[in-house]
Amino acid sequence: MGRALVSQILSATSPRLLCPARGAFRPRLLFRCNCSVAASEAPQIPKMKRIVSGVQPTGTVHLGNYLGAIKNWVSLQNSYETLFFIVDLHAITLPHDAQELSKATRSTAAIYLACGIDTTKASVFVQSHVRAHVELMWLLSSATPIGWLNKMIQFKEKSRKAGDENVGVALLTYPVLMASDILLYQSDLVPVGNDQQQHLELTRELAERVNYLYGGRKWKKLGGRGGSIFKVPEALIPPVGARVMSLTDGLSKMSKSAPSDQSRINILDPKDLIVNKIKRCKTDSFPSLEFDNPERPECNNLLSIYQLITEKTKEEVAQECQDMNWGTFKGKLTDALIDHLDPIQQRYQEITSDAAYLDGILSEGARKASEIADATVSNVYQAMGFLKR
């Protein structure tokens, strides 16, 4: 039987494959394709950009933390490679209760999960469980000019409140730890509120400084791969909800450190407490309700909270509420908050009732994070001239 005839028979009886270059079908047994497209040139799935973020386990996670950060994480985890951690090392920059710290750390982790963080999509871990955070902080500290840290607004504010003689060194240097948290994972994007942009800018400047001092040809001569040591991250600022304000002062951010619990809605507040807080929250004497009036910060804040909780558009909320009085609107806002937070609170109780489940998630999250973090620290040690381990 001639070779041409064999080819015809195979073409007629064998399953066929598509040649990626020509679009022509080829018989399976005659699969060798002479097209110019090599396997390495086949279409590649784009690598997902990486996002890292965290919340301190000080005080109770409140509505500002949730709407400004955690709720956004739930949507980000579907489109990015995400690492979300509990930043317990940051919680000791001011005097703290040692027993309360571990309890608050577990509670914060459980709230992450209860709010919808999916551990099949995101790594959830405790900052102190990945030792590379502290290692990289020390290495970065050697490259951080003290003048940069003295300019940090939060340091100035907190040190003024605490009194200069009582301020620990950690309060001054914690922006370097924050930079370590971000650069350790070669992050592409960092979700930040408006008040955190100064710290992210410090991180970017520090990454560029270390890249200049130790990267490029210098690193390559030491046996590294050359190029940049750190990726310089960009800010990711949510269009709405990045700054939820206090219930008692529409010009102040909702905060864990505020002395009055009336100033915030905590994620785990029971229903009767939510009712009481909204009933007593600060409003104004203007007729009707409206967004973006600078003379009405409380009105803008409460409407924004309602918008975020109900996931309605700004235009829909403005039209729905414009003719309401405060009594009617407060009732509507209260019902929306209770309806939204109730399933989160139920899920939280389920998670915290199974200690082994939560421990397993945190352990696995730390393992995954350490794989990335250890590689970064190893590169930095090498680039800075340390003897290889």
The 8 nearest C-alpha neighbors of each residue, nearest first, counted from 0:
[[1, 4, 2, 5, 3, 6, 8, 7],
 [2, 0, 4, 3, 5, 6, 7, 8],
 [3, 1, 5, 4, 6, 0, 7, 8],
 [2, 4, 6, 1, 5, 7, 0, 8],
 [3, 5, 7, 1, 6, 2, 8, 0],
 [6, 4, 2, 8, 7, 3, 9, 1],
 [5, 7, 3, 9, 4, 8, 10, 2],
 [6, 8, 4, 10, 5, 9, 11, 3],
 [9, 7, 5, 11, 10, 6, 12, 4],
 [10, 8, 6, 12, 11, 13, 7, 5],
 [9, 11, 7, 26, 8, 12, 13, 6],
 [10, 12, 8, 9, 13, 7, 26, 14],
 [13, 11, 9, 10, 8, 14, 26, 7],
 [14, 12, 9, 26, 10, 11, 27, 15],
 [15, 13, 27, 26, 12, 16, 10, 25],
 [14, 16, 26, 25, 27, 24, 13, 17],
 [17, 15, 25, 24, 27, 26, 18, 14],
 [16, 18, 24, 23, 22, 19, 25, 15],
 [17, 19, 22, 23, 20, 21, 24, 16],
 [20, 18, 22, 21, 17, 36, 34, 41],
 [21, 19, 18, 22, 34, 36, 35, 23],
 [20, 22, 23, 18, 19, 34, 17, 24],
 [21, 23, 18, 19, 20, 17, 24, 25],
 [24, 22, 21, 18, 17, 25, 19, 20],
 [23, 25, 17, 16, 15, 18, 22, 26],
 [24, 26, 16, 15, 30, 17, 27, 23],
 [25, 27, 15, 29, 10, 28, 13, 30],
 [28, 26, 30, 15, 29, 14, 16, 13],
 [29, 27, 30, 26, 13, 9, 31, 25],
 [28, 30, 26, 27, 31, 25, 9, 6],
 [31, 29, 27, 28, 26, 32, 25, 16],
 [32, 30, 29, 33, 28, 25, 27, 34],
 [31, 33, 34, 30, 18, 25, 29, 35],
 [32, 34, 31, 35, 36, 18, 20, 30],
 [35, 33, 32, 36, 20, 21, 18, 37],
 [34, 36, 37, 33, 20, 32, 19, 21],
 [37, 35, 34, 20, 40, 38, 41, 19],
 [38, 36, 40, 39, 35, 41, 34, 19],
 [39, 37, 40, 41, 36, 42, 19, 35],
 [38, 40, 37, 41, 36, 42, 43, 35],
 [39, 41, 37, 38, 36, 42, 43, 35],
 [40, 42, 38, 39, 43, 37, 36, 19],
 [43, 41, 40, 44, 39, 38, 45, 19],
 [44, 42, 45, 41, 40, 39, 46, 38],
 [43, 45, 46, 42, 47, 41, 40, 39],
 [46, 44, 43, 47, 48, 42, 79, 78],
 [47, 45, 44, 48, 43, 80, 49, 79],
 [48, 46, 79, 80, 45, 49, 78, 44],
 [49, 47, 79, 187, 80, 46, 50, 188],
 [48, 50, 80, 186, 187, 79, 81, 47],
 [49, 51, 81, 188, 186, 189, 187, 80],
 [52, 50, 82, 83, 81, 189, 186, 181],
 [51, 53, 83, 189, 84, 190, 82, 50],
 [52, 54, 84, 85, 83, 86, 55, 51],
 [53, 55, 85, 86, 56, 84, 52, 64],
 [54, 56, 86, 57, 87, 85, 90, 89],
 [57, 55, 104, 103, 87, 107, 58, 54],
 [58, 56, 55, 90, 59, 103, 100, 255],
 [57, 59, 255, 56, 60, 103, 256, 55],
 [58, 60, 61, 265, 57, 255, 56, 103],
 [61, 59, 265, 266, 64, 58, 107, 62],
 [62, 60, 265, 266, 64, 63, 264, 59],
 [61, 63, 65, 64, 264, 265, 66, 266],
 [62, 64, 243, 66, 65, 61, 67, 253],
 [65, 63, 67, 61, 62, 68, 66, 60],
 [64, 66, 69, 62, 63, 68, 70, 67],
 [67, 65, 63, 70, 240, 68, 64, 62],
 [66, 68, 241, 240, 64, 63, 65, 242],
 [67, 69, 71, 65, 64, 66, 70, 72],
 [70, 68, 65, 72, 71, 66, 64, 73],
 [69, 71, 73, 72, 66, 65, 68, 114],
 [70, 72, 69, 73, 68, 74, 75, 67],
 [73, 71, 75, 69, 74, 70, 76, 68],
 [72, 74, 71, 70, 116, 75, 76, 115],
 [73, 75, 72, 76, 71, 77, 70, 78],
 [76, 74, 72, 77, 78, 73, 79, 71],
 [77, 75, 79, 74, 78, 73, 81, 72],
 [76, 78, 75, 74, 79, 120, 73, 80],
 [77, 79, 75, 76, 80, 47, 74, 48],
 [80, 78, 47, 48, 76, 81, 49, 75],
 [79, 81, 49, 47, 48, 50, 76, 121],
 [80, 82, 50, 121, 76, 79, 49, 51],
 [83, 81, 122, 51, 121, 123, 50, 84],
 [84, 82, 123, 52, 53, 51, 122, 81],
 [83, 85, 53, 124, 125, 123, 126, 86],
 [84, 86, 125, 53, 54, 87, 126, 55],
 [85, 87, 55, 126, 88, 89, 54, 53],
 [86, 88, 90, 89, 85, 55, 56, 126],
 [89, 87, 90, 86, 91, 127, 126, 92],
 [90, 88, 87, 91, 86, 92, 55, 173],
 [89, 91, 87, 88, 92, 55, 57, 56],
 [92, 90, 93, 89, 88, 95, 94, 87],
 [93, 91, 170, 169, 90, 89, 167, 94],
 [92, 94, 91, 95, 170, 90, 167, 166],
 [95, 93, 91, 92, 96, 90, 167, 97],
 [94, 96, 91, 97, 93, 100, 90, 99],
 [95, 97, 99, 98, 100, 94, 91, 101],
 [98, 96, 100, 99, 95, 101, 91, 102],
 [99, 97, 100, 96, 101, 102, 103, 95],
 [98, 100, 102, 96, 97, 101, 103, 95],
 [101, 99, 103, 97, 102, 98, 104, 96],
 [100, 102, 104, 103, 99, 98, 105, 97],
 [101, 103, 99, 104, 100, 105, 106, 98],
 [104, 102, 106, 100, 56, 101, 105, 99],
 [103, 105, 101, 56, 107, 106, 102, 100],
 [106, 104, 108, 102, 107, 103, 109, 101],
 [105, 107, 103, 109, 104, 108, 110, 102],
 [108, 106, 110, 104, 109, 105, 103, 56],
 [109, 107, 111, 105, 110, 106, 104, 112],
 [108, 110, 106, 112, 107, 111, 347, 113],
 [109, 111, 113, 107, 112, 108, 114, 347],
 [112, 110, 108, 114, 109, 113, 116, 107],
 [111, 113, 116, 109, 115, 110, 114, 108],
 [112, 114, 110, 347, 346, 343, 115, 111],
 [115, 113, 111, 112, 343, 110, 116, 70],
 [114, 116, 112, 113, 73, 117, 111, 70],
 [117, 115, 112, 73, 111, 114, 118, 121],
 [116, 118, 119, 120, 121, 115, 112, 73],
 [119, 117, 121, 120, 122, 116, 123, 360],
 [118, 120, 117, 121, 122, 116, 76, 123],
 [121, 119, 118, 117, 76, 122, 77, 81],
 [122, 120, 118, 81, 82, 117, 119, 76],
 [121, 123, 364, 82, 118, 83, 81, 124],
 [124, 122, 364, 83, 84, 361, 82, 121],
 [125, 123, 361, 84, 364, 365, 126, 122],
 [124, 126, 85, 84, 128, 127, 86, 361],
 [125, 127, 86, 128, 85, 129, 84, 87],
 [128, 126, 129, 125, 88, 130, 87, 132],
 [127, 129, 125, 126, 130, 365, 124, 362],
 [130, 128, 127, 131, 126, 369, 365, 132],
 [131, 129, 132, 133, 128, 127, 134, 126],
 [130, 132, 134, 133, 129, 135, 372, 373],
 [133, 131, 130, 135, 134, 179, 180, 136],
 [132, 134, 136, 131, 135, 130, 137, 176],
 [135, 133, 131, 136, 137, 132, 138, 130],
 [134, 136, 138, 137, 132, 133, 179, 131],
 [135, 137, 133, 139, 176, 179, 134, 138],
 [138, 136, 140, 135, 134, 139, 133, 141],
 [137, 139, 135, 140, 136, 141, 134, 142],
 [140, 138, 136, 142, 141, 137, 135, 143],
 [139, 141, 137, 143, 142, 138, 136, 175],
 [140, 142, 139, 138, 143, 137, 144, 136],
 [141, 143, 139, 140, 144, 209, 138, 208],
 [142, 144, 140, 141, 145, 139, 205, 147],
 [145, 143, 146, 147, 142, 148, 141, 140],
 [144, 146, 148, 147, 143, 149, 172, 150],
 [147, 145, 149, 144, 148, 150, 143, 151],
 [146, 148, 145, 150, 144, 149, 143, 151],
 [149, 147, 150, 145, 146, 151, 171, 172],
 [148, 150, 146, 147, 151, 145, 171, 154],
 [151, 149, 148, 147, 152, 146, 155, 154],
 [150, 152, 154, 148, 149, 153, 155, 147],
 [151, 153, 155, 154, 150, 156, 197, 149],
 [154, 152, 156, 155, 151, 157, 158, 194],
 [155, 153, 157, 152, 151, 156, 158, 171],
 [154, 156, 152, 158, 153, 157, 159, 151],
 [155, 157, 153, 159, 154, 158, 152, 160],
 [158, 156, 160, 154, 159, 155, 153, 161],
 [159, 157, 161, 155, 160, 156, 162, 163],
 [158, 160, 156, 162, 157, 161, 155, 163],
 [159, 161, 157, 158, 162, 156, 163, 155],
 [160, 162, 158, 159, 157, 165, 166, 163],
 [163, 161, 159, 165, 164, 158, 160, 166],
 [162, 164, 166, 165, 158, 159, 161, 160],
 [163, 165, 162, 166, 161, 167, 158, 159],
 [166, 164, 163, 162, 161, 167, 158, 93],
 [165, 167, 163, 164, 158, 161, 162, 168],
 [166, 168, 169, 170, 165, 92, 93, 171],
 [167, 169, 171, 170, 172, 166, 92, 173],
 [170, 168, 172, 92, 171, 167, 173, 91],
 [171, 169, 92, 168, 173, 172, 167, 154],
 [170, 172, 169, 168, 173, 154, 148, 149],
 [173, 171, 169, 174, 175, 170, 168, 148],
 [172, 174, 176, 175, 169, 170, 171, 177],
 [175, 173, 177, 176, 172, 178, 198, 171],
 [176, 174, 178, 173, 177, 172, 136, 179],
 [177, 175, 179, 173, 136, 178, 174, 180],
 [176, 178, 174, 180, 179, 175, 173, 181],
 [179, 177, 202, 175, 181, 176, 180, 182],
 [178, 180, 176, 182, 177, 136, 181, 183],
 [181, 179, 177, 178, 183, 182, 132, 176],
 [180, 182, 178, 179, 183, 186, 184, 177],
 [183, 181, 185, 179, 184, 180, 178, 186],
 [182, 184, 372, 179, 181, 180, 185, 375],
 [183, 185, 186, 182, 372, 371, 181, 375],
 [186, 184, 182, 230, 183, 229, 187, 181],
 [185, 187, 49, 184, 50, 188, 232, 181],
 [186, 188, 232, 49, 48, 50, 233, 185],
 [189, 187, 233, 50, 232, 234, 186, 235],
 [188, 190, 234, 235, 50, 51, 191, 233],
 [191, 189, 235, 236, 234, 52, 188, 192],
 [192, 190, 236, 195, 189, 235, 234, 196],
 [191, 193, 241, 195, 194, 236, 242, 196],
 [192, 194, 195, 196, 191, 241, 242, 236],
 [193, 195, 192, 196, 197, 191, 242, 198],
 [196, 194, 192, 198, 197, 193, 191, 199],
 [195, 197, 199, 198, 193, 194, 200, 191],
 [198, 196, 200, 199, 195, 201, 194, 151],
 [199, 197, 201, 200, 196, 195, 174, 202],
 [200, 198, 202, 196, 201, 197, 203, 195],
 [199, 201, 203, 197, 202, 198, 196, 204],
 [200, 202, 198, 204, 199, 203, 205, 197],
 [203, 201, 178, 199, 205, 200, 204, 206],
 [202, 204, 200, 206, 205, 201, 231, 199],
 [205, 203, 201, 207, 206, 202, 208, 200],
 [204, 206, 208, 202, 207, 203, 201, 209],
 [207, 205, 203, 209, 208, 204, 229, 231],
 [206, 208, 210, 204, 205, 209, 211, 203],
 [207, 209, 205, 211, 210, 206, 204, 212],
 [210, 208, 212, 211, 206, 207, 213, 205],
 [211, 209, 214, 207, 227, 208, 228, 213],
 [210, 212, 208, 209, 214, 213, 207, 215],
 [213, 211, 209, 210, 208, 214, 217, 207],
 [212, 214, 210, 382, 209, 211, 218, 217],
 [215, 213, 210, 218, 227, 211, 228, 217],
 [214, 216, 226, 225, 217, 218, 227, 219],
 [215, 217, 219, 218, 225, 220, 214, 226],
 [218, 216, 220, 219, 215, 214, 213, 221],
 [217, 219, 382, 214, 221, 225, 223, 216],
 [218, 220, 225, 223, 216, 222, 221, 224],
 [221, 219, 217, 222, 218, 216, 223, 225],
 [222, 220, 218, 219, 223, 217, 382, 381],
 [223, 221, 219, 220, 218, 224, 381, 225],
 [224, 222, 219, 218, 225, 221, 382, 220],
 [223, 225, 219, 226, 222, 218, 215, 220],
 [226, 224, 219, 215, 218, 223, 216, 214],
 [225, 227, 215, 214, 228, 224, 216, 218],
 [228, 226, 210, 214, 229, 215, 225, 230],
 [227, 229, 210, 214, 226, 379, 230, 378],
 [230, 228, 227, 206, 231, 185, 182, 210],
 [229, 231, 185, 232, 186, 228, 227, 182],
 [230, 232, 203, 206, 229, 233, 207, 187],
 [233, 231, 187, 188, 186, 230, 203, 234],
 [232, 234, 188, 187, 189, 235, 231, 203],
 [235, 233, 189, 188, 190, 236, 191, 232],
 [234, 236, 190, 189, 188, 191, 237, 233],
 [235, 237, 191, 190, 234, 192, 238, 241],
 [236, 238, 239, 241, 235, 240, 190, 71],
 [239, 237, 236, 240, 241, 235, 192, 67],
 [240, 238, 237, 241, 303, 307, 242, 67],
 [239, 241, 67, 242, 66, 243, 237, 238],
 [240, 242, 67, 192, 237, 239, 243, 236],
 [241, 243, 240, 67, 192, 244, 252, 63],
 [244, 242, 63, 253, 240, 252, 241, 67],
 [245, 243, 252, 253, 249, 251, 300, 242],
 [244, 246, 253, 262, 248, 247, 252, 249],
 [247, 245, 262, 280, 248, 263, 281, 244],
 [246, 248, 262, 281, 245, 280, 249, 261],
 [249, 247, 245, 250, 251, 246, 281, 297],
 [248, 250, 297, 296, 244, 245, 251, 300],
 [249, 251, 248, 296, 244, 252, 245, 297],
 [252, 250, 244, 248, 249, 245, 253, 254],
 [251, 253, 244, 245, 254, 243, 242, 250],
 [254, 252, 245, 244, 63, 243, 263, 251],
 [253, 255, 256, 257, 252, 263, 245, 63],
 [256, 254, 58, 257, 59, 253, 57, 61],
 [255, 257, 254, 258, 58, 57, 259, 253],
 [256, 258, 254, 259, 255, 262, 260, 253],
 [259, 257, 256, 260, 255, 262, 261, 254],
 [260, 258, 261, 257, 262, 263, 256, 247],
 [259, 261, 262, 263, 258, 257, 264, 255],
 [260, 262, 259, 263, 276, 246, 247, 264],
 [263, 261, 246, 245, 247, 260, 259, 253],
 [264, 262, 261, 260, 246, 253, 245, 265],
 [263, 265, 62, 61, 266, 273, 268, 262],
 [266, 264, 61, 268, 267, 62, 60, 263],
 [265, 267, 61, 268, 60, 62, 264, 340],
 [266, 268, 265, 344, 269, 340, 60, 61],
 [267, 269, 265, 266, 272, 273, 270, 264],
 [270, 268, 272, 271, 267, 273, 337, 341],
 [269, 271, 273, 272, 337, 274, 268, 341],
 [272, 270, 274, 273, 269, 275, 268, 276],
 [271, 273, 275, 274, 270, 269, 276, 268],
 [274, 272, 270, 276, 275, 271, 277, 268],
 [275, 273, 271, 272, 277, 276, 333, 278],
 [274, 276, 272, 278, 273, 277, 279, 271],
 [277, 275, 273, 279, 278, 274, 261, 280],
 [278, 276, 280, 279, 274, 275, 273, 329],
 [277, 279, 275, 276, 280, 274, 329, 330],
 [278, 280, 276, 277, 275, 281, 261, 246],
 [281, 279, 277, 246, 247, 278, 276, 282],
 [280, 282, 247, 246, 279, 297, 248, 283],
 [283, 281, 297, 298, 280, 284, 325, 295],
 [284, 282, 285, 281, 295, 297, 298, 325],
 [283, 285, 286, 282, 325, 287, 295, 324],
 [284, 286, 283, 287, 288, 295, 282, 298],
 [287, 285, 284, 288, 324, 322, 323, 283],
 [288, 286, 322, 321, 323, 324, 285, 289],
 [289, 287, 321, 320, 298, 323, 322, 286],
 [290, 288, 321, 317, 299, 298, 291, 287],
 [289, 291, 299, 292, 302, 298, 317, 288],
 [292, 290, 299, 293, 289, 295, 296, 298],
 [291, 293, 295, 294, 290, 289, 296, 299],
 [294, 292, 295, 291, 296, 299, 290, 297],
 [293, 295, 292, 296, 291, 297, 298, 283],
 [294, 296, 292, 298, 293, 297, 299, 283],
 [297, 295, 249, 299, 298, 293, 300, 294],
 [298, 296, 249, 300, 299, 295, 282, 301],
 [299, 297, 301, 295, 300, 296, 302, 282],
 [298, 300, 290, 296, 302, 297, 301, 291],
 [299, 301, 297, 303, 298, 302, 296, 244],
 [302, 300, 304, 298, 303, 299, 297, 305],
 [301, 303, 305, 299, 304, 300, 306, 298],
 [304, 302, 306, 300, 305, 301, 299, 307],
 [305, 303, 301, 307, 306, 302, 308, 300],
 [304, 306, 302, 308, 303, 307, 332, 309],
 [305, 307, 303, 311, 304, 309, 308, 310],
 [308, 306, 310, 304, 305, 309, 303, 311],
 [307, 309, 305, 310, 306, 304, 336, 335],
 [308, 310, 311, 306, 307, 305, 335, 339],
 [311, 309, 307, 308, 306, 312, 305, 313],
 [310, 312, 306, 309, 315, 316, 313, 307],
 [313, 311, 315, 314, 316, 306, 310, 307],
 [312, 314, 316, 315, 317, 306, 311, 303],
 [313, 315, 317, 312, 316, 318, 311, 319],
 [316, 314, 312, 318, 313, 317, 319, 311],
 [315, 317, 319, 313, 318, 314, 320, 306],
 [318, 316, 314, 320, 315, 321, 319, 313],
 [317, 319, 315, 316, 321, 320, 314, 322],
 [320, 318, 316, 317, 315, 321, 322, 323],
 [321, 319, 323, 317, 322, 318, 316, 288],
 [320, 322, 288, 287, 317, 318, 323, 319],
 [321, 323, 287, 320, 288, 324, 319, 318],
 [324, 322, 320, 321, 287, 327, 328, 325],
 [323, 325, 326, 327, 287, 328, 322, 286],
 [326, 324, 328, 327, 329, 323, 282, 288],
 [325, 327, 329, 328, 324, 330, 323, 278],
 [328, 326, 330, 325, 329, 324, 323, 331],
 [327, 329, 331, 325, 330, 326, 332, 323],
 [330, 328, 332, 326, 331, 327, 325, 333],
 [331, 329, 333, 328, 327, 332, 334, 326],
 [330, 332, 328, 334, 329, 333, 335, 327],
 [333, 331, 329, 335, 330, 334, 305, 328],
 [332, 334, 330, 336, 335, 331, 329, 274],
 [333, 335, 337, 331, 336, 332, 338, 330],
 [336, 334, 332, 338, 333, 337, 339, 331],
 [337, 335, 339, 333, 334, 338, 340, 332],
 [336, 338, 334, 340, 339, 335, 341, 333],
 [337, 339, 335, 336, 341, 340, 334, 342],
 [340, 338, 336, 337, 341, 335, 308, 342],
 [339, 341, 343, 337, 342, 338, 336, 344],
 [340, 342, 344, 343, 338, 337, 339, 345],
 [343, 341, 345, 344, 340, 346, 339, 338],
 [344, 342, 340, 346, 113, 341, 345, 114],
 [343, 345, 347, 341, 342, 346, 267, 340],
 [344, 346, 342, 348, 347, 343, 341, 349],
 [347, 345, 349, 113, 343, 348, 344, 342],
 [348, 346, 344, 113, 350, 345, 349, 109],
 [347, 349, 345, 351, 346, 350, 352, 344],
 [348, 350, 346, 352, 347, 351, 345, 353],
 [351, 349, 347, 352, 348, 353, 109, 346],
 [352, 350, 348, 353, 349, 354, 347, 109],
 [351, 353, 349, 350, 348, 354, 347, 356],
 [354, 352, 351, 356, 355, 350, 357, 349],
 [355, 353, 357, 356, 351, 358, 352, 350],
 [356, 354, 358, 357, 353, 359, 360, 352],
 [355, 357, 359, 354, 353, 358, 360, 350],
 [358, 356, 360, 354, 359, 355, 361, 353],
 [359, 357, 355, 361, 360, 356, 362, 354],
 [360, 358, 362, 356, 357, 361, 355, 363],
 [359, 361, 357, 363, 362, 358, 364, 356],
 [362, 360, 124, 364, 358, 359, 363, 123],
 [361, 363, 359, 365, 364, 360, 358, 366],
 [364, 362, 366, 360, 365, 361, 359, 367],
 [363, 365, 122, 124, 123, 361, 367, 366],
 [366, 364, 368, 124, 362, 363, 367, 369],
 [367, 365, 363, 369, 364, 368, 362, 370],
 [368, 366, 364, 370, 369, 365, 363, 122],
 [367, 369, 365, 370, 366, 371, 372, 364],
 [370, 368, 372, 366, 371, 367, 373, 129],
 [369, 371, 367, 368, 373, 372, 366, 374],
 [372, 370, 369, 374, 368, 373, 184, 375],
 [371, 373, 369, 375, 183, 374, 370, 184],
 [374, 372, 376, 375, 369, 370, 371, 377],
 [373, 375, 377, 372, 371, 376, 378, 370],
 [376, 374, 378, 372, 373, 377, 183, 379],
 [377, 375, 379, 373, 378, 374, 380, 135],
 [376, 378, 374, 380, 375, 379, 373, 381],
 [379, 377, 381, 375, 376, 380, 382, 374],
 [378, 380, 382, 376, 381, 377, 383, 375],
 [381, 379, 377, 383, 385, 378, 382, 376],
 [380, 382, 378, 384, 379, 383, 385, 377],
 [381, 383, 218, 379, 384, 380, 213, 378],
 [384, 382, 380, 381, 385, 379, 213, 218],
 [383, 385, 381, 382, 380, 386, 221, 218],
 [386, 384, 380, 381, 383, 387, 382, 388],
 [385, 387, 388, 384, 381, 380, 383, 382],
 [388, 386, 385, 381, 380, 377, 384, 378],
 [387, 386, 385, 377, 381, 380, 378, 384]]
